[in-house]
């Protein structure tokens, strides 16, 4: 499974995402984020999406899940990423997968 995104850390602790997050990368992305939360022992992080080139609905739901649970404050969302966010049904975050 190719990692279609890159994750880097800013000096202020912000997590910067670049590349793309789509269905094949979501499990690895969420696992990586959980590891960061656990190791850093912080309740939430700012996630900068300025350099994120794109997401599919699964990637948008993963980011929305982090935001909805209070683990992430999303900033710098590009117009392309915002359009996908507008299409997803955030109610599915609270439903078990099929």
C-alpha positions as CSV (number, residue, x, y, z in Angstrom):
1,X,0.0,0.0,0.0
2,X,1.6,3.3,-1.1
3,X,1.6,6.2,1.3
4,X,0.1,9.0,-0.7
5,X,0.5,11.7,1.9
6,X,3.4,13.2,3.9
7,X,3.3,14.3,7.5
8,X,5.7,16.8,9.0
9,X,5.8,18.7,12.2
10,X,6.3,22.5,12.6
11,X,8.2,24.0,15.5
12,X,4.9,25.1,17.1
13,X,3.7,21.5,17.1
14,X,1.4,21.9,14.1
15,X,1.1,18.8,11.9
16,X,1.4,19.7,8.2
17,X,-0.1,17.3,5.7
18,X,0.9,17.2,2.0
19,X,0.0,14.9,-0.9
20,X,-3.3,13.0,-1.0
21,X,-5.3,11.0,1.5
22,X,-7.6,8.4,0.0
23,X,-9.2,5.2,1.1
24,X,-6.1,3.0,0.8
25,X,-4.1,5.4,3.1
26,X,-6.8,6.1,5.7
27,X,-6.0,3.1,8.1
28,X,-2.3,4.0,8.1
29,X,-3.1,7.8,8.5
30,X,-5.4,7.2,11.5
31,X,-2.9,4.8,13.1
32,X,-0.1,7.3,12.6
33,X,-2.2,10.1,14.1
34,X,-3.2,8.0,17.1
35,X,0.5,7.2,17.7
36,X,1.3,10.9,17.7
37,X,-1.5,11.7,20.1
38,X,-0.4,8.9,22.4
39,X,3.4,9.7,22.3
40,X,2.9,13.4,22.6
41,X,0.3,13.0,25.3
42,X,-1.7,15.9,23.9
43,X,-5.5,16.0,23.6
44,X,-5.5,17.8,20.2
45,X,-3.3,19.2,17.5
46,X,-3.5,21.8,14.8
47,X,-3.4,20.1,11.4
48,X,-2.4,22.4,8.5
49,X,-4.0,21.2,5.2
50,X,-2.5,24.0,3.0
51,X,-0.3,21.6,1.1
52,X,-2.8,18.7,1.0
53,X,-3.4,18.3,-2.7
54,X,-6.6,16.2,-2.4
55,X,-8.8,13.8,-0.5
56,X,-11.5,11.4,-1.5
57,X,-14.6,10.9,0.7
58,X,-12.8,8.4,2.9
59,X,-9.9,10.8,3.5
60,X,-12.3,13.7,4.2
61,X,-14.2,11.5,6.7
62,X,-11.0,10.5,8.5
63,X,-10.0,14.2,8.9
64,X,-13.6,15.1,9.9
65,X,-13.5,12.3,12.5
66,X,-10.4,13.8,14.1
67,X,-12.0,17.2,14.1
68,X,-15.4,16.0,15.5
69,X,-13.7,14.1,18.3
70,X,-11.8,17.2,19.3
71,X,-8.4,15.6,18.4
72,X,-7.7,18.1,15.6
73,X,-8.2,21.7,14.6
74,X,-8.1,21.8,10.8
75,X,-6.7,24.9,9.2
76,X,-5.6,26.0,5.7
77,X,-8.1,23.8,3.8
78,X,-7.8,24.3,0.1
79,X,-10.8,24.9,-2.1
80,X,-10.5,21.4,-3.6
81,X,-10.4,19.7,-0.2
82,X,-13.2,21.9,1.1
83,X,-15.5,20.8,-1.9
84,X,-15.1,17.2,-0.8
85,X,-15.8,18.1,2.8
86,X,-19.0,19.7,1.7
87,X,-20.1,16.5,0.0
88,X,-19.6,14.1,2.9
89,X,-22.3,13.2,5.3
90,X,-20.7,13.9,8.7
91,X,-23.4,11.8,10.4
92,X,-21.6,8.7,9.1
93,X,-18.7,9.4,11.5
94,X,-20.9,8.2,14.4
95,X,-22.1,5.1,12.6
96,X,-20.4,1.7,12.5
97,X,-19.0,0.7,9.1
98,X,-21.0,-1.7,6.9
